[in-house]
Amino acid sequence: MSRNLASIGTVSGATVLSRVLGLARDMATAAVFGTTALASAYVTAFTLPNLFRRLLGEGALTAALVPMMSEELEHGGRDAAFALVNKVASWLLIVTGGLVAIAIGGMAIVPHVDGLESRWATGAQLGQILFPYVVVICLAAVFGAALNLLGEYLVPAMTAVWLNASILAALGLGTWVFAETAEGRMYWLCGGTLIGGCLQALTPARALWKRGWRPRFDLEPTDRFRELLRLMGPGLFGAAIFQINILASRGLAFALNESAATLLYLANRLMEVPLGIFTIAVSTVTFPAIARLAARGERRQMAEHYHRAILLTMHIALPASVGLVILAEPIVHLLFERGEFDPADTAAMVPVLGIFCLGLPFYSYVTLVTRAFHALKDTGTPVRVATGAFVLNLGLSLYLMRGYGTIGLAVASNLAIAVQTIVLQWSLGRRYRELAAGAHVRGLVGAVATAFVMGAVVWGGWWCLRSAALDSRWEAALAIAVLIPVGAGAYFASALLFRVEGLDDLRALLRRVRGGRAKGT
């Protein structure tokens, strides 16, 4: 586990940089475009290639590829694993290339459909530009999965840095140098996205080359490749359900009004800061580890890794959720309220962010429990549960958006992910008794209690700041600069007092993250 913590710290440290750049990217985009129809059109258009990225790259394919590559490494060595990488990459190139051609042709029809508002035509036009991103990001996911299995976590974790940096550079050039209109700046934003995607694929490919991999176009089907496809099938359907869920939510938001899609996107991105820095890092490192243990039949050791990963994740997700809910207003005000993003946009986004952040622990938990099923080569159960969650989310969204608008869409998403998490963990524990929630429920109760204590401290501090009648910018800046570390200190002190299980792993992880950042400076 100590080796895993070191790897998690490496991934988390790299992800901090990525998330900071991502936040800067979103701040710049909001300042340039606000919550206009053009901004919502970009958010919706970029959802399409990301849907197929999750389907064919980071989702079902990676979930099936990691256990298969683990077995190849165990029995055939690196040469066998690299051969599987080449075969998968070759087929991905063919499939995604065909999808790009079909998608561009299909979206060319949208502007000619009668009765649609102009923002739909704009979204289709941007979608045609952005859809080729799916090719390079799917290849990047395969290369990154191979590197993770070889014990290299830093390079795959850094790939998002190149995307964010490229977008920031393109947006800066388009805003301050070359483009004079909002539409011109949007084309620069799209161009930066595509260039960043190419860098995301080339960087892990170069790292894999240094480890002995050589690219070879190989479409010959083998028994191992057929087994991969069989294992991938249910996961592909499950990933499709999850991504169609996101697409449906953003499509409903885009249809609701001009600003809803952007507000949902920005709120979700803020929620993903702690999710990406820690939860995804824990999942990235834990998945290959438990997959290897599952392949060896070492179920007890696998269960230990799983339970400790759950508690470690909750020690991040629970206090982050509480803190973001309480400090939603100063965070949105300080980060986004400038340029085209005005006080009315802040007022509209704050409740959406608060609701999304209440679901953060469930989003974190479901990532790990799904990985546990995949490590055990059970891709069917997550698919069935995800299907039910999609139906629930769609029904709740259609019902709640009529009376509550954007807030109703956020509530529907949270309720669906909560049900999905509970059902998945119950199914996992019923099928594999070692992985039942009872092993970590005591630690979860302690983490929840500690998060409430922290929340009381942060809320009291925010009330005092509001009572001081400071300038709104200073008030927001002090809230973030002072109350976040105060809240973290209150959480640690309470956890020590209550002797909450899993705290030692959290302290070790934070030391690793600080050490990783120090080495990078």
VEXDREN-2710 file (C-alpha; in Angstrom, 1 decimal):
% VEXDREN-2710
k/r/px/py/pz
1/MET/0.0/0.0/0.0
2/SER/2.9/2.4/0.7
3/ARG/4.0/1.9/-2.9
4/ASN/0.5/2.7/-4.1
5/LEU/0.5/5.8/-1.9
6/ALA/3.7/7.0/-3.6
7/SER/2.1/6.5/-7.0
8/ILE/-1.1/8.2/-5.9
9/GLY/0.9/11.1/-4.7
10/THR/2.7/11.3/-8.0
11/VAL/-0.6/11.3/-9.9
12/SER/-2.2/13.8/-7.5
13/GLY/0.8/16.2/-7.7
14/ALA/0.6/16.2/-11.5
15/THR/-3.1/16.5/-11.5
16/VAL/-2.9/19.6/-9.3
17/LEU/-1.1/21.4/-12.1
18/SER/-3.5/20.1/-14.6
19/ARG/-6.5/21.2/-12.5
20/VAL/-5.0/24.7/-11.9
21/LEU/-4.5/25.1/-15.6
22/GLY/-8.0/23.7/-16.3
23/LEU/-9.5/26.2/-13.8
24/ALA/-7.6/29.0/-15.5
25/ARG/-8.9/27.8/-18.8
26/ASP/-12.5/27.9/-17.6
27/MET/-12.0/31.3/-16.0
28/ALA/-10.6/32.7/-19.2
29/THR/-13.3/31.1/-21.3
30/ALA/-16.0/32.5/-19.0
31/ALA/-14.5/36.0/-19.1
32/VAL/-14.4/36.0/-22.9
33/PHE/-17.7/34.3/-23.6
34/GLY/-19.7/34.5/-20.4
35/THR/-22.8/32.3/-20.4
36/THR/-23.9/33.2/-23.9
37/ALA/-25.3/30.9/-26.5
38/LEU/-21.9/30.7/-28.1
39/ALA/-20.3/29.4/-24.9
40/SER/-23.1/26.9/-24.4
41/ALA/-22.7/25.8/-28.0
42/TYR/-19.0/25.0/-27.4
43/VAL/-19.8/23.1/-24.2
44/THR/-22.4/21.0/-26.0
45/ALA/-20.3/20.4/-29.1
46/PHE/-17.3/19.3/-27.1
47/THR/-19.5/16.8/-25.2
48/LEU/-19.8/14.8/-28.4
49/PRO/-16.2/13.8/-28.9
50/ASN/-15.8/13.3/-25.2
51/LEU/-18.7/10.9/-25.3
52/PHE/-16.8/8.6/-27.7
53/ARG/-13.6/9.2/-25.8
54/ARG/-15.2/7.7/-22.8
55/LEU/-16.7/4.9/-24.9
56/LEU/-13.7/3.9/-26.9
57/GLY/-10.8/5.3/-24.9
58/GLU/-10.9/5.9/-21.1
59/GLY/-14.1/4.0/-20.5
60/ALA/-15.1/0.5/-21.6
61/LEU/-11.9/-0.2/-23.5
62/THR/-9.5/0.8/-20.7
63/ALA/-11.6/-1.2/-18.2
64/ALA/-11.2/-4.3/-20.4
65/LEU/-7.7/-3.6/-21.5
66/VAL/-6.1/-3.3/-18.1
67/PRO/-6.9/-6.8/-16.8
68/MET/-6.0/-8.3/-20.2
69/MET/-2.7/-6.5/-20.3
70/SER/-2.0/-7.6/-16.7
71/GLU/-2.4/-11.2/-17.8
72/GLU/-0.2/-10.5/-20.9
73/LEU/2.5/-9.0/-18.7
74/GLU/2.3/-12.0/-16.2
75/HIS/2.5/-14.7/-18.9
76/GLY/4.1/-13.2/-22.0
77/GLY/6.1/-10.2/-20.9
78/ARG/6.3/-6.8/-22.4
79/ASP/6.5/-7.9/-26.0
80/ALA/3.0/-9.6/-25.7
81/ALA/1.6/-6.6/-23.9
82/PHE/3.0/-4.2/-26.6
83/ALA/1.5/-6.4/-29.3
84/LEU/-1.9/-6.0/-27.7
85/VAL/-1.4/-2.3/-27.5
86/ASN/-0.6/-2.1/-31.3
87/LYS/-3.6/-4.2/-32.2
88/VAL/-6.0/-2.1/-30.1
89/ALA/-4.5/1.2/-31.3
90/SER/-4.8/0.0/-35.0
91/TRP/-8.5/-0.9/-34.6
92/LEU/-9.2/2.4/-32.7
93/LEU/-7.7/4.4/-35.6
94/ILE/-10.0/2.7/-38.1
95/VAL/-13.1/3.0/-35.9
96/THR/-12.7/6.6/-34.7
97/GLY/-11.7/7.7/-38.2
98/GLY/-15.0/6.3/-39.5
99/LEU/-16.9/7.9/-36.7
100/VAL/-15.4/11.3/-37.5
101/ALA/-16.5/11.1/-41.1
102/ILE/-20.1/10.0/-40.1
103/ALA/-20.4/12.7/-37.4
104/ILE/-19.2/15.5/-39.6
105/GLY/-21.6/14.5/-42.3
106/GLY/-24.5/14.2/-39.9
107/MET/-23.9/17.5/-38.2
108/ALA/-23.8/19.2/-41.6
109/ILE/-27.5/18.5/-41.9
110/VAL/-28.5/20.3/-38.6
111/PRO/-28.3/23.9/-39.9
112/HIS/-30.8/23.0/-42.6
113/VAL/-33.5/21.6/-40.2
114/ASP/-36.5/24.0/-40.0
115/GLY/-37.7/25.3/-36.6
116/LEU/-34.4/25.0/-34.7
117/GLU/-33.0/28.0/-32.9
118/SER/-29.8/29.5/-34.2
119/ARG/-27.7/28.1/-31.3
120/TRP/-28.3/24.6/-32.6
121/ALA/-26.7/25.4/-35.9
122/THR/-23.8/27.0/-34.1
123/GLY/-23.4/24.0/-31.9
124/ALA/-23.4/21.7/-35.0
125/GLN/-20.8/23.8/-36.7
126/LEU/-18.5/23.7/-33.7
127/GLY/-19.1/20.0/-33.4
128/GLN/-17.8/19.5/-36.9
129/ILE/-14.6/21.3/-36.0
130/LEU/-14.1/19.5/-32.6
131/PHE/-15.1/15.9/-33.4
132/PRO/-11.6/14.8/-34.8
133/TYR/-10.4/15.2/-31.2
134/VAL/-11.9/11.8/-30.5
135/VAL/-9.2/10.1/-32.6
136/VAL/-6.2/11.4/-30.7
137/ILE/-7.7/11.3/-27.2
138/CYS/-8.7/7.6/-27.6
139/LEU/-5.1/6.7/-28.7
140/ALA/-3.9/8.7/-25.7
141/ALA/-6.1/6.7/-23.4
142/VAL/-4.6/3.4/-24.7
143/PHE/-1.0/4.6/-24.4
144/GLY/-1.7/5.9/-20.9
145/ALA/-3.3/2.6/-19.7
146/ALA/-0.2/0.8/-20.9
147/LEU/2.1/3.2/-19.1
148/ASN/0.1/2.8/-15.9
149/LEU/0.6/-1.0/-16.0
150/LEU/4.3/-0.5/-16.5
151/GLY/4.4/1.6/-13.3
152/GLU/4.6/5.0/-15.1
153/TYR/1.9/7.3/-13.7
154/LEU/3.3/10.8/-14.1
155/VAL/3.2/11.1/-17.9
156/PRO/-0.4/9.9/-18.3
157/ALA/-1.5/12.2/-15.4
158/MET/0.2/15.1/-17.2
159/THR/-1.6/14.7/-20.5
160/ALA/-4.4/17.1/-19.6
161/VAL/-1.8/19.8/-18.9
162/TRP/-1.0/20.0/-22.6
163/LEU/-4.7/20.4/-23.5
164/ASN/-5.3/23.1/-21.0
165/ALA/-2.1/25.0/-21.8
166/SER/-2.8/24.8/-25.6
167/ILE/-6.4/26.1/-25.1
168/LEU/-5.1/29.0/-22.9
169/ALA/-2.5/29.9/-25.4
170/ALA/-4.9/29.8/-28.3
171/LEU/-7.6/31.8/-26.4
172/GLY/-5.0/34.4/-25.4
173/LEU/-3.8/34.9/-29.0
174/GLY/-7.4/35.0/-30.3
175/THR/-8.6/37.5/-27.7
176/TRP/-5.7/39.9/-27.5
177/VAL/-3.9/39.6/-30.9
178/PHE/-5.8/38.1/-33.9
179/ALA/-9.5/37.8/-33.5
180/GLU/-11.8/40.9/-33.3
181/THR/-15.2/39.1/-32.9
182/ALA/-16.6/36.5/-30.5
183/GLU/-16.9/34.0/-33.4
184/GLY/-13.3/34.5/-34.3
185/ARG/-12.2/33.9/-30.7
186/MET/-14.3/30.8/-30.7
187/TYR/-12.5/29.4/-33.7
188/TRP/-9.2/30.0/-31.9
189/LEU/-10.6/28.1/-28.9
190/CYS/-11.5/25.2/-31.1
191/GLY/-8.1/25.2/-32.7
192/GLY/-6.3/25.1/-29.4
193/THR/-8.5/22.2/-28.3
194/LEU/-7.4/20.1/-31.3
195/ILE/-3.7/21.0/-31.0
196/GLY/-3.9/20.1/-27.3
197/GLY/-5.5/16.8/-28.2
198/CYS/-2.5/15.9/-30.5
199/LEU/-0.1/16.7/-27.7
200/GLN/-2.1/14.5/-25.3
201/ALA/-1.5/11.5/-27.6
202/LEU/2.1/12.2/-28.6
203/THR/3.4/12.7/-25.1
204/PRO/2.5/9.2/-23.7
205/ALA/3.4/7.6/-27.1
206/ARG/6.9/9.1/-26.7
207/ALA/7.2/7.7/-23.1
208/LEU/6.0/4.3/-24.3
209/TRP/8.6/4.3/-27.0
210/LYS/11.3/4.9/-24.4
211/ARG/10.1/1.7/-22.7
212/GLY/10.6/-0.4/-25.8
213/TRP/7.2/-0.1/-27.6
214/ARG/7.3/0.3/-31.3
215/PRO/4.1/1.2/-33.3
216/ARG/2.9/-1.3/-35.8
217/PHE/-0.4/-1.3/-37.7
218/ASP/-2.0/-4.7/-36.9
219/LEU/-5.6/-5.6/-37.7
220/GLU/-5.2/-9.4/-37.4
221/PRO/-7.8/-10.8/-35.0
222/THR/-6.4/-13.2/-32.4
223/ASP/-8.0/-15.2/-29.6
224/ARG/-6.8/-12.7/-27.0
225/PHE/-8.2/-9.8/-29.0
226/ARG/-11.6/-11.5/-29.4
227/GLU/-11.6/-12.1/-25.6
228/LEU/-10.9/-8.4/-25.2
229/LEU/-13.9/-7.5/-27.3
230/ARG/-16.1/-9.9/-25.4
231/LEU/-15.0/-8.4/-22.1
232/MET/-15.4/-4.9/-23.6
233/GLY/-19.0/-5.5/-24.9
234/PRO/-21.0/-5.1/-21.7
235/GLY/-18.7/-2.3/-20.5
236/LEU/-19.1/-0.5/-23.8
237/PHE/-22.9/-0.5/-23.4
238/GLY/-22.5/0.7/-19.8
239/ALA/-20.2/3.5/-20.8
240/ALA/-22.6/4.4/-23.5
241/ILE/-25.4/4.7/-21.0
242/PHE/-23.3/6.9/-18.8
243/GLN/-22.2/9.2/-21.6
244/ILE/-25.6/9.4/-23.1
245/ASN/-26.8/10.4/-19.7
246/ILE/-24.3/13.3/-19.7
247/LEU/-25.2/14.1/-23.3
248/ALA/-28.9/14.1/-22.5
249/SER/-28.4/16.4/-19.5
250/ARG/-26.4/18.9/-21.5
251/GLY/-28.8/18.6/-24.4
252/LEU/-31.8/19.3/-22.1
253/ALA/-29.8/22.2/-20.6
254/PHE/-29.0/23.6/-24.1
255/ALA/-32.7/23.4/-25.0
256/LEU/-33.8/25.0/-21.7
257/ASN/-32.1/28.4/-22.3
258/GLU/-28.9/30.0/-23.6
259/SER/-27.0/29.9/-20.3
260/ALA/-28.0/26.6/-18.7
261/ALA/-25.5/24.3/-20.4
262/THR/-22.6/26.7/-19.5
263/LEU/-23.7/27.0/-15.9
264/LEU/-24.0/23.2/-15.5
265/TYR/-20.6/22.7/-17.2
266/LEU/-18.8/25.2/-15.0
267/ALA/-20.4/23.9/-11.8
268/ASN/-19.4/20.4/-12.8
269/ARG/-15.8/21.5/-13.5
270/LEU/-15.4/23.0/-10.1
271/MET/-16.8/19.8/-8.5
272/GLU/-14.2/17.9/-10.5
273/VAL/-11.2/19.7/-9.0
274/PRO/-11.1/17.5/-5.8
275/LEU/-12.5/14.6/-7.8
276/GLY/-9.7/14.8/-10.4
277/ILE/-6.8/15.6/-8.0
278/PHE/-7.4/12.8/-5.5
279/THR/-10.3/10.5/-6.4
280/ILE/-9.2/9.8/-10.0
281/ALA/-5.6/9.5/-8.8
282/VAL/-6.6/6.9/-6.2
283/SER/-8.7/5.1/-8.9
284/THR/-5.9/5.2/-11.5
285/VAL/-3.4/3.6/-9.2
286/THR/-5.8/1.2/-7.4
287/PHE/-7.3/-0.3/-10.5
288/PRO/-4.1/-1.9/-11.9
289/ALA/-3.2/-3.1/-8.4
290/ILE/-6.5/-4.8/-7.7
291/ALA/-6.6/-6.1/-11.2
292/ARG/-3.3/-7.8/-10.7
293/LEU/-4.4/-9.3/-7.3
294/ALA/-7.7/-10.5/-8.9
295/ALA/-5.7/-12.1/-11.7
296/ARG/-3.7/-14.0/-9.1
297/GLY/-6.7/-15.0/-7.1
298/GLU/-5.6/-13.1/-4.0
299/ARG/-9.1/-11.9/-3.0
300/ARG/-8.3/-10.9/0.6
301/GLN/-5.4/-8.6/-0.4
302/MET/-7.6/-7.1/-3.1
303/ALA/-10.3/-6.4/-0.6
304/GLU/-7.8/-4.7/1.7
305/HIS/-6.7/-2.4/-1.1
306/TYR/-10.3/-1.6/-2.1
307/HIS/-11.5/-0.7/1.5
308/ARG/-8.5/1.4/2.1
309/ALA/-8.9/3.2/-1.2
310/ILE/-12.6/3.9/-0.4
311/LEU/-11.8/5.5/3.0
312/LEU/-8.9/7.5/1.5
313/THR/-11.2/8.8/-1.2
314/MET/-13.9/9.7/1.3
315/HIS/-11.5/11.6/3.5
316/ILE/-11.1/13.9/0.5
317/ALA/-14.5/13.9/-1.0
318/LEU/-16.6/14.5/2.2
319/PRO/-14.8/17.6/3.5
320/ALA/-14.4/19.0/-0.1
321/SER/-18.2/18.6/-0.6
322/VAL/-19.1/20.3/2.6
323/GLY/-16.6/23.1/2.0
324/LEU/-17.7/23.8/-1.6
325/VAL/-21.3/23.9/-0.6
326/ILE/-20.7/26.5/2.1
327/LEU/-18.2/28.6/0.1
328/ALA/-19.9/28.3/-3.3
329/GLU/-20.7/32.0/-3.5
330/PRO/-17.2/33.5/-2.8
331/ILE/-15.6/30.8/-5.0
332/VAL/-17.8/31.6/-8.0
333/HIS/-17.5/35.3/-7.4
334/LEU/-13.7/35.4/-7.2
335/LEU/-13.0/32.9/-10.0
336/PHE/-15.5/33.7/-12.6
337/GLU/-17.2/37.1/-12.1
338/ARG/-15.3/39.3/-14.6
339/GLY/-15.7/40.3/-18.3
340/GLU/-18.8/38.8/-19.8
341/PHE/-19.6/36.8/-16.6
342/ASP/-21.7/39.2/-14.5
343/PRO/-23.3/39.1/-11.0
344/ALA/-26.5/37.6/-12.4
345/ASP/-24.5/34.7/-13.7
346/THR/-22.9/34.2/-10.3
347/ALA/-26.3/34.2/-8.6
348/ALA/-27.5/31.6/-11.1
349/MET/-24.5/29.4/-10.7
350/VAL/-24.1/29.3/-6.9
351/PRO/-27.1/27.0/-6.2
352/VAL/-26.2/24.7/-9.1
353/LEU/-22.7/24.4/-7.7
354/GLY/-23.9/23.7/-4.2
355/ILE/-26.2/20.9/-5.4
356/PHE/-23.6/19.3/-7.6
357/CYS/-21.1/19.3/-4.7
358/LEU/-23.5/17.4/-2.5
359/GLY/-23.1/14.6/-4.9
360/LEU/-19.3/14.6/-4.9
361/PRO/-18.9/11.7/-2.4
362/PHE/-21.2/9.6/-4.6
363/TYR/-19.3/10.4/-7.8
364/SER/-16.1/9.5/-6.0
365/TYR/-17.4/6.3/-4.5
366/VAL/-19.0/5.0/-7.7
367/THR/-15.7/5.4/-9.6
368/LEU/-13.9/2.9/-7.2
369/VAL/-16.7/0.4/-6.9
370/THR/-17.1/0.2/-10.7
371/ARG/-13.3/-0.4/-11.0
372/ALA/-13.6/-3.2/-8.5
373/PHE/-16.2/-4.9/-10.7
374/HIS/-14.0/-4.4/-13.8
375/ALA/-11.0/-5.9/-12.0
376/LEU/-13.0/-9.0/-11.3
377/LYS/-14.0/-9.1/-15.0
378/ASP/-17.6/-8.4/-14.1
379/THR/-18.6/-5.7/-16.6
380/GLY/-22.3/-6.7/-16.7
381/THR/-23.4/-5.6/-13.3
382/PRO/-22.2/-2.0/-13.7
383/VAL/-24.0/-1.9/-17.1
384/ARG/-27.3/-2.9/-15.7
385/VAL/-27.1/-0.5/-12.8
386/ALA/-26.0/2.4/-15.0
387/THR/-28.9/1.7/-17.3
388/GLY/-31.3/2.1/-14.4
389/ALA/-29.6/5.2/-13.2
390/PHE/-29.8/6.7/-16.7
391/VAL/-33.6/6.1/-16.9
392/LEU/-34.0/7.6/-13.4
393/ASN/-32.0/10.6/-14.3
394/LEU/-33.8/11.2/-17.6
395/GLY/-37.2/10.9/-16.0
396/LEU/-36.3/13.2/-13.0
397/SER/-34.7/15.7/-15.4
398/LEU/-37.7/16.0/-17.6
399/TYR/-39.9/16.4/-14.5
400/LEU/-37.8/18.7/-12.4
401/MET/-36.6/21.1/-15.2
402/ARG/-40.1/22.2/-15.9
403/GLY/-40.5/23.8/-12.4
404/TYR/-36.9/24.3/-11.3
405/GLY/-34.9/24.8/-14.5
406/THR/-31.1/24.3/-14.2
407/ILE/-31.4/23.5/-10.5
408/GLY/-33.8/20.7/-11.3
409/LEU/-31.3/19.1/-13.7
410/ALA/-28.6/19.2/-11.0
411/VAL/-30.9/17.6/-8.5
412/ALA/-31.8/14.8/-10.9
413/SER/-28.2/14.0/-11.6
414/ASN/-27.4/13.8/-7.9
415/LEU/-30.3/11.5/-7.1
416/ALA/-29.4/9.2/-9.9
417/ILE/-25.7/8.9/-9.0
418/ALA/-26.6/8.3/-5.3
419/VAL/-28.9/5.4/-6.3
420/GLN/-26.3/4.0/-8.6
421/THR/-23.6/4.0/-5.9
422/ILE/-25.8/2.3/-3.3
423/VAL/-27.0/-0.4/-5.6
424/LEU/-23.5/-1.1/-7.0
425/GLN/-21.9/-1.4/-3.6
426/TRP/-24.8/-3.6/-2.4
427/SER/-24.3/-5.9/-5.4
428/LEU/-20.6/-6.1/-5.0
429/GLY/-20.9/-7.0/-1.3
430/ARG/-23.6/-9.6/-2.0
431/ARG/-21.5/-11.3/-4.7
432/TYR/-18.0/-11.0/-3.0
433/ARG/-18.4/-10.9/0.8
434/GLU/-14.8/-9.6/1.3
435/LEU/-15.8/-6.4/-0.6
436/ALA/-18.9/-5.7/1.4
437/ALA/-19.3/-2.2/2.8
438/GLY/-19.3/-3.4/6.3
439/ALA/-15.5/-3.4/6.3
440/HIS/-15.3/0.4/5.9
441/VAL/-18.7/1.6/7.2
442/ARG/-17.2/2.5/10.6
443/GLY/-14.6/4.7/8.9
444/LEU/-17.3/6.3/6.7
445/VAL/-19.4/7.2/9.7
446/GLY/-16.3/8.8/11.3
447/ALA/-15.5/10.7/8.2
448/VAL/-19.1/12.0/7.9
449/ALA/-19.1/13.2/11.5
450/THR/-15.7/14.9/11.0
451/ALA/-16.9/16.6/7.9
452/PHE/-19.9/18.1/9.8
453/VAL/-17.6/19.5/12.5
454/MET/-15.4/21.0/9.8
455/GLY/-18.5/22.5/8.1
456/ALA/-19.6/24.2/11.3
457/VAL/-16.2/25.8/11.6
458/VAL/-16.2/27.0/8.0
459/TRP/-19.8/28.3/8.1
460/GLY/-19.0/30.2/11.3
461/GLY/-16.0/31.8/9.6
462/TRP/-17.9/32.7/6.5
463/TRP/-20.7/34.3/8.7
464/CYS/-18.0/36.4/10.5
465/LEU/-16.6/37.6/7.1
466/ARG/-20.0/38.5/5.8
467/SER/-20.7/40.5/9.0
468/ALA/-17.5/42.5/8.5
469/ALA/-19.0/44.3/5.4
470/LEU/-15.8/44.1/3.4
471/ASP/-15.4/44.8/-0.3
472/SER/-16.9/41.7/-2.1
473/ARG/-13.6/40.8/-3.8
474/TRP/-11.6/41.0/-0.5
475/GLU/-14.4/39.1/1.2
476/ALA/-14.3/36.3/-1.3
477/ALA/-10.5/36.2/-1.4
478/LEU/-10.2/36.0/2.4
479/ALA/-12.9/33.2/2.5
480/ILE/-10.9/31.1/0.1
481/ALA/-7.4/31.9/1.4
482/VAL/-8.3/31.6/5.1
483/LEU/-11.3/29.4/5.5
484/ILE/-10.1/26.5/3.3
485/PRO/-6.9/25.9/5.3
486/VAL/-8.8/26.5/8.6
487/GLY/-11.4/24.0/7.5
488/ALA/-8.7/21.4/6.6
489/GLY/-7.1/21.9/10.0
490/ALA/-10.5/21.5/11.7
491/TYR/-11.0/18.3/9.8
492/PHE/-7.7/16.8/10.8
493/ALA/-8.1/17.8/14.4
494/SER/-11.5/16.3/14.6
495/ALA/-10.4/13.1/12.8
496/LEU/-7.6/12.7/15.3
497/LEU/-9.9/13.4/18.2
498/PHE/-12.5/10.8/16.9
499/ARG/-9.7/8.4/15.9
500/VAL/-11.2/8.0/12.5
501/GLU/-10.0/5.1/10.5
502/GLY/-8.0/5.8/7.3
503/LEU/-6.4/9.0/8.5
504/ASP/-2.9/7.6/8.4
505/ASP/-3.2/6.9/4.7
506/LEU/-4.5/10.4/4.1
507/ARG/-1.5/12.0/5.9
508/ALA/0.9/9.8/4.0
509/LEU/-0.8/10.8/0.7
510/LEU/-0.6/14.5/1.4
511/ARG/3.1/14.2/2.3
512/ARG/3.6/12.4/-1.0
513/VAL/1.8/15.2/-2.9
514/ARG/3.8/17.9/-1.2
515/GLY/7.0/15.9/-1.9
516/GLY/6.0/15.5/-5.6
517/ARG/5.4/19.2/-5.9
518/ALA/8.6/20.1/-4.3
519/LYS/10.5/17.9/-6.7
520/GLY/8.8/19.5/-9.6
521/THR/9.7/23.1/-8.5
END
